[in-house]
Amino acid sequence: MFDKAMCREEGYALPTNGRAEKFRKGWYAARVTADQSRIISKEQLDEAREDTPAALFDQEYMCARVTDEEMVLISSKSLDRLRGLTFVGVPEVMYASSDPALEGDECPTFAWRGRKIVDALYQRERDTMKIAANIVAFCNRHNIHHLAIDAGGLGKGVADRVMQIAGSSIRVAQYTGGSDGGPKYRNLRTKIWCTVANLVRDKELAYPEDAELRRQICAVHYMPADYADQLRLEPKKITKKRLGCSPDRGDAWVLGAYLGSRLAAQVNDWDEDEDEDEVAMSYGVRSAFV
């Protein structure tokens, strides 16, 4: 639309600052960045820069042109910056994250210590009870008592069976079905991915060693803010088409990283009074990965 307004098809150059050289009849075109406009305060702009992916911030606030490749939420370059990191004073709590899948799709479960994956279980089963039993056995083998699980869709049956088998030995946070991501995000899945993207940016996670996991992490794209000015991820079916598979390892990884950040903040009692947007209890489930 901007190109049409400033007659780019006629060979006129994009303005670097201020008004365009020529306008389409009935239109006006100018390039004014957010910091130049003074409509947004410096404090608001700094907050937006902190909360918004870099490419999206440049596009929405600094009038930059952004390619599809730049709309990746977590880039391979940002993951590479995690190589060789060590974490001093970080509680080495053991916990797990899982993204159940049926019909032969991969069901990954990760065991975490502190900010690092220390073991992984990959299943391709059709039997809900077998998948759940293997997840519980995996957690027991690592003496894990906290599990974040994607309970959306067919995963709900697996999550319920995990709770049934584990009883009170594992506290299960189910992320299932709905859409509440608070004022900044279209849904909870977007909120969780963006929270973890900030952890990556701030170098608060260990480098994911698995190449397929990194491929899936870097395949998730975000979209421009919607009419409600909320950040959103692209539909999962588009990510699946790009990858050739569902990003199950990526979803399990962000669930674990998100849970780990909550535990590190000492939010580990998980009672019913906990903010349900932040930690979803097994008896107060929320939607994250539909």
HELIX and SHEET records of a PDB file:
HELIX    1   1 PHE A    2  ALA A    5  1                                   4    
HELIX    2   2 ARG A    8  GLU A   10  5                                   3    
HELIX    3   3 ALA A   34  SER A   37  1                                   4    
HELIX    4   4 LYS A   42  ASP A   51  1                                  10    
HELIX    5   5 ALA A   54  MET A   62  1                                   9    
HELIX    6   6 GLU A   69  MET A   71  5                                   3    
HELIX    7   7 SER A   76  ASP A   80  1                                   5    
HELIX    8   8 THR A  128  ARG A  141  1                                  14    
HELIX    9   9 GLY A  155  ALA A  166  1                                  12    
HELIX   10  10 GLY A  167  SER A  169  5                                   3    
HELIX   11  11 LEU A  188  ARG A  201  1                                  14    
HELIX   12  12 ALA A  211  ILE A  217  1                                   7    
HELIX   13  13 LYS A  236  LEU A  243  1                                   8    
HELIX   14  14 ASP A  248  ALA A  264  1                                  17    
SHEET    1   A 2 GLY A  18  ARG A  19  0                                        
SHEET    2   A 2 ALA A  30  ARG A  31 -1                                        
SHEET    1   B 5 LYS A 116  GLN A 123  0                                        
SHEET    2   B 5 CYS A 107  ARG A 113 -1                                        
SHEET    3   B 5 MET A  94  SER A  98 -1                                        
SHEET    4   B 5 HIS A 146  ASP A 150  1                                        
SHEET    5   B 5 ARG A 171  TYR A 175  1                                        
SHEET    1   C 2 TYR A 222  MET A 223  0                                        
SHEET    2   C 2 ARG A 232  LEU A 233 -1                                        
END                                                                             
